Amino acid sequence: MIIGVAGPYSADTEEQRKSNLDKMNAVAAQLLEKGHIPLIGVNAALPVVNAANVKDRYKAVMDISMTVIDKCDALLLIAESRGANMERDHILSKGLPVYYNIDEVPKA
């Protein structure tokens, strides 16, 4: 399955944002080891948004993240945040599974 990984990214400091992204990437690596294709919307969004001249960076990140998550078969929500909850709600609205712990995700 293609499984999106959602969790908090936004934070007050660059160090906190890096820590948040590192947590999502670590879980994505575990999904890959289980035989799934992991996707993290913010990983796709950040390089583009950082290179672009856009006024609302949060909106741009979320627009790209939501597009990435829309292509997923499921979502692994590692912790709640405004954006992560939007991704969760979108997956649920499509009738697709949301996992809340890596141990809930079956092997491929």
URBELSUL-V898172 format. One record per residue. RES is the residue in three letters. SS is DSSP state (hx for helix, st for strand, lp for the rest). OMEGA is omega as a letter, one per 40 degrees, with the letter a starting at -180 (none if undefined). NEAR is the number of other ideal C-beta (glycine too) atoms within 12 Angstrom. Layout:
RES_SS_OMEGA_NEAR + RES_SS_OMEGA_NEAR
This chain:
MET_lp_i_25 + ILE_st_a_25 + ILE_st_i_39 + GLY_st_i_46 + VAL_st_a_48 + ALA_st_i_46 + GLY_lp_a_38 + PRO_lp_i_26 + TYR_lp_a_36 + SER_lp_i_22 + ALA_lp_a_20 + ASP_lp_a_10 + THR_lp_i_10 + GLU_hx_i_13 + GLU_hx_i_11 + GLN_hx_i_15 + ARG_hx_i_22 + LYS_hx_i_16 + SER_hx_i_19 + ASN_hx_a_31 + LEU_hx_i_29 + ASP_hx_i_23 + LYS_hx_i_28 + MET_hx_i_39 + ASN_hx_i_23 + ALA_hx_i_21 + VAL_hx_i_35 + ALA_hx_i_33 + ALA_hx_i_18 + GLN_hx_i_25 + LEU_hx_i_36 + LEU_hx_i_24 + GLU_hx_i_16 + LYS_lp_i_23 + GLY_lp_a_15 + HIS_lp_i_29 + ILE_st_a_21 + PRO_st_i_37 + LEU_st_i_36 + ILE_lp_a_40 + GLY_hx_a_39 + VAL_hx_i_43 + ASN_hx_i_27 + ALA_hx_a_26 + ALA_hx_a_31 + LEU_hx_a_28 + PRO_hx_a_13 + VAL_hx_a_21 + VAL_hx_i_25 + ASN_hx_i_15 + ALA_hx_a_11 + ALA_lp_i_17 + ASN_lp_a_10 + VAL_lp_a_17 + LYS_lp_a_9 + ASP_lp_a_12 + ARG_hx_a_21 + TYR_hx_i_21 + LYS_hx_a_18 + ALA_hx_i_25 + VAL_hx_a_33 + MET_hx_i_31 + ASP_hx_i_24 + ILE_hx_a_30 + SER_hx_a_39 + MET_hx_i_31 + THR_hx_i_20 + VAL_hx_a_32 + ILE_hx_i_42 + ASP_hx_a_23 + LYS_lp_a_24 + CYS_lp_i_36 + ASP_lp_a_26 + ALA_st_i_35 + LEU_st_i_46 + LEU_st_a_44 + LEU_st_a_35 + ILE_lp_i_36 + ALA_lp_a_24 + GLU_lp_i_17 + SER_lp_i_25 + ARG_hx_a_20 + GLY_hx_i_35 + ALA_hx_i_35 + ASN_hx_i_22 + MET_hx_i_27 + GLU_hx_i_46 + ARG_hx_a_33 + ASP_hx_i_20 + HIS_hx_i_29 + ILE_hx_i_34 + LEU_hx_a_19 + SER_hx_i_15 + LYS_lp_i_19 + GLY_lp_a_10 + LEU_lp_a_24 + PRO_st_i_22 + VAL_st_i_31 + TYR_st_a_31 + TYR_lp_a_21 + ASN_lp_a_14 + ILE_hx_a_27 + ASP_hx_i_13 + GLU_hx_a_20 + VAL_lp_i_31 + PRO_lp_i_17 + LYS_lp_i_14 + ALA_lp_none_16
